[in-house]
Amino acid sequence: MTSSHVPATAPVEPIGVAVIGAGYWGPNLVRNFQSSSAFRLRWLCDLDVDRAKRVLGGYSTVQTTAELDEVLADDQVQAVAIATPAGTHLPVSLAALRAGKHVLVEKPLAASRAEGRQLVEEADKRGLTLMCDHTYCYTPAVLRIRELLHAGELGDVHFFDSVRINLGLVQRDIDVLWDLAPHDLSILDFVLPPGVRPVAVAAHGADGIGAGRACVAYLTLQLSTGAIAHIHVNWLSPVKVRTTIVGGSKRTLVWDDLNPSQRLSIFDRGVDVAAPDEIGDELRRDMLISYRSGDMVAPALTEREALRTMVEEYARAIRTGTPALTDGRAGLRVLGILEAASRSLANGGTMVQFNEEEV
Ligand SMILES: NC(=O)c1ccc[n+]([C@@H]2O[C@H](COP(=O)([O-])OP(=O)(O)OC[C@H]3O[C@@H](n4cnc5c(N)ncnc54)[C@H](O)[C@@H]3O)[C@@H](O)[C@H]2O)c1
C-alpha cells in the first residue's frame, strides 16, 4: 500500500459529554452539544429524572439518571457540563473533577470566591479543563468588541457604561447584583485590553418594594488606568434596556443588544484636548478642547448562537489543554468583584479596593 492511502490524520473521536441539570438552562446545553460534531452527548442527569426524559424526548438514545455517580463512573464520559443551581456548583463540579472529568460550569462559577478557588485549584492539580459559561462573551457582538478593544481601535478606554434593566423576576435567594451583574462583569473582564483591570468597586442599591434584598443597584469600578466603569442593574424597570457604551480616546462604541439590525455602532466622535503648553492655565486649557464629529460605522455581524461558539471553545480547550477564553480564573475574577461589591453595598457604598490576586 502506498502512503497516499494512509489518512493524513486519524479521525478525531467526539468527546463524550454529560449534562447535569435539565431545568431552565440545561436544555440549551443539551441542544448545542447534540448539534456539535466535537461532542457526543451520553447522559442527561437531573434529580428529577422524568424532567430529563422529557427534555430528550421519546426517541433519544442519550441515557438519563438521577445519580451523578452513575455518570461519573462511565469511562466514555470525558467531560461534563453543569447547569444546576449555583449553590450546588461546588459539590457537583468537585466530584466531576475528582473523577477525572473536564468541567464546564454555568455562571456563576460557584456561590462564593472561596468555593470558586477550590475548583480552580482542583482542576489545576489534575490538569483538567475548568470553564465557566459566561454566555454573553460568545455573542458575535461581544467577540467583536473584544477584538476592537484589543486591537486598540477605540484607543485608550475612557469609560465603560452598561445598563441592564427590565421588569425582572425578583429572585428569592440573591439580590439583583448577583443575578444580573455577572453578565456585565464577565463582559467587562472579557473585553478590557490586556493590562487593564478593575482595582476597586463601590456599590449602591435599593429595595423599594420591600423584597428583602436590593432590586436596583449601581456599581462603579475604578480601572487600573484611572478609567471608570459603571453598571446599572434593575428588576423594577418597566422598560427593557440592554445598552453598553465603551468610550475610547479614538472612538466610542455603542452596543444595543435589543436592536438586531444594528447591534454595534462605532462613532468617530469625541472630545480632543490639545496638550496645553502651560498646565494649570484654566483659560488656555478651556480653549484647547475641541469636539470631533466624524462618521458612524455599524459593523456587520454574523448571527450565530453564542452557546454554539461556547461549546466549540470548550472542545478546543479540552483538546489543546490550553485555558478556555472564559476559564475558571475568569469565573473567579467575577466572583471576586461580586463579593467586594456586596461588602460595599453593606457598608453604604464605600469604595472597596481589590488586592492583586483578587482580580
Ligand atoms: N448562561 C446563562 O445565560 C444562564 C441563563 C440561565 C441560567 N444560567 C445558570 O444555569 C444554572 C441553572 O439555572 P436554571 O435556571 O436552569 O435552574 P433550574 O432550577 O431551572 O434547573 C436546575 C436543575 O438542576 C437540577 N439539579 C439540582 N441539583 C442537582 C444535582 N445535584 N444533580 C442533578 N441535578 C440537579 C434540578 O432538579 C433542576 O432541574 C445556574 O447556575 C444559572 O445561573 C445561566
The ligand as an SDF file (V2000), in Angstrom:
LIG
                    3D

 44 48  0  0  0  0  0  0  0  0999 V2000
  -25.5550   31.3660   30.8780 N   0  0  0  0  0  0  0  0  0  0  0  0
  -26.7340   31.9320   31.0470 C   0  0  0  0  0  0  0  0  0  0  0  0
  -27.0810   32.9320   30.3940 O   0  0  0  0  0  0  0  0  0  0  0  0
  -27.6660   31.3530   32.0560 C   0  0  0  0  0  0  0  0  0  0  0  0
  -29.0470   31.5790   31.9780 C   0  0  0  0  0  0  0  0  0  0  0  0
  -29.8700   30.9810   32.9540 C   0  0  0  0  0  0  0  0  0  0  0  0
  -29.3080   30.2250   33.9570 C   0  0  0  0  0  0  0  0  0  0  0  0
  -27.9700   30.0410   33.9960 N   0  0  0  0  0  0  0  0  0  0  0  0
  -27.3420   29.2730   35.0660 C   0  0  0  0  0  0  0  0  0  0  0  0
  -27.6700   27.9050   34.9050 O   0  0  0  0  0  0  0  0  0  0  0  0
  -27.7290   27.2800   36.1950 C   0  0  0  0  0  0  0  0  0  0  0  0
  -29.0820   26.5850   36.3450 C   0  0  0  0  0  0  0  0  0  0  0  0
  -30.0970   27.5550   36.2780 O   0  0  0  0  0  0  0  0  0  0  0  0
  -31.5990   27.1700   35.8740 P   0  0  0  0  0  0  0  0  0  0  0  0
  -32.3270   28.4560   35.7620 O   0  0  0  0  0  0  0  0  0  0  0  0
  -31.5920   26.1970   34.7410 O   0  0  0  0  0  0  0  0  0  0  0  0
  -32.0820   26.4060   37.2020 O   0  0  0  0  0  0  0  0  0  0  0  0
  -33.3400   25.4230   37.3500 P   0  0  0  0  0  0  0  0  0  0  0  0
  -33.6880   25.4490   38.7930 O   0  0  0  0  0  0  0  0  0  0  0  0
  -34.3820   25.7290   36.3310 O   0  0  0  0  0  0  0  0  0  0  0  0
  -32.7650   23.9880   36.9710 O   0  0  0  0  0  0  0  0  0  0  0  0
  -31.8040   23.3260   37.7590 C   0  0  0  0  0  0  0  0  0  0  0  0
  -31.9870   21.8270   37.5780 C   0  0  0  0  0  0  0  0  0  0  0  0
  -30.9000   21.1830   38.2490 O   0  0  0  0  0  0  0  0  0  0  0  0
  -31.4170   20.0350   38.9080 C   0  0  0  0  0  0  0  0  0  0  0  0
  -30.4870   19.6930   39.9930 N   0  0  0  0  0  0  0  0  0  0  0  0
  -30.2620   20.3770   41.1410 C   0  0  0  0  0  0  0  0  0  0  0  0
  -29.2740   19.7910   41.8550 N   0  0  0  0  0  0  0  0  0  0  0  0
  -28.8730   18.7220   41.1440 C   0  0  0  0  0  0  0  0  0  0  0  0
  -27.8890   17.7220   41.3470 C   0  0  0  0  0  0  0  0  0  0  0  0
  -27.1250   17.7240   42.4450 N   0  0  0  0  0  0  0  0  0  0  0  0
  -27.7230   16.7720   40.4030 N   0  0  0  0  0  0  0  0  0  0  0  0
  -28.5080   16.7640   39.3000 C   0  0  0  0  0  0  0  0  0  0  0  0
  -29.4600   17.6820   39.0520 N   0  0  0  0  0  0  0  0  0  0  0  0
  -29.6310   18.6590   39.9460 C   0  0  0  0  0  0  0  0  0  0  0  0
  -32.8080   20.4110   39.3650 C   0  0  0  0  0  0  0  0  0  0  0  0
  -33.6180   19.2700   39.5660 O   0  0  0  0  0  0  0  0  0  0  0  0
  -33.2810   21.2840   38.1950 C   0  0  0  0  0  0  0  0  0  0  0  0
  -33.9710   20.5290   37.2140 O   0  0  0  0  0  0  0  0  0  0  0  0
  -27.4730   28.3950   37.2140 C   0  0  0  0  0  0  0  0  0  0  0  0
  -26.1120   28.4050   37.5750 O   0  0  0  0  0  0  0  0  0  0  0  0
  -27.8170   29.6580   36.4630 C   0  0  0  0  0  0  0  0  0  0  0  0
  -27.1360   30.8020   36.9330 O   0  0  0  0  0  0  0  0  0  0  0  0
  -27.1470   30.5740   33.0540 C   0  0  0  0  0  0  0  0  0  0  0  0
  1  2  1  0
  2  3  2  0
  2  4  1  0
  4  5  1  0
  4 44  2  0
  5  6  2  0
  6  7  1  0
  7  8  2  0
  8  9  1  0
  8 44  1  0
  9 10  1  0
  9 42  1  0
 10 11  1  0
 11 12  1  0
 11 40  1  0
 12 13  1  0
 13 14  1  0
 14 15  2  0
 14 16  1  0
 14 17  1  0
 17 18  1  0
 18 19  2  0
 18 20  1  0
 18 21  1  0
 21 22  1  0
 22 23  1  0
 23 24  1  0
 23 38  1  0
 24 25  1  0
 25 26  1  0
 25 36  1  0
 26 27  1  0
 26 35  1  0
 27 28  2  0
 28 29  1  0
 29 30  1  0
 29 35  2  0
 30 31  1  0
 30 32  2  0
 32 33  1  0
 33 34  2  0
 34 35  1  0
 36 37  1  0
 36 38  1  0
 38 39  1  0
 40 41  1  0
 40 42  1  0
 42 43  1  0
M  CHG  2   8   1  16  -1
M  END
$$$$
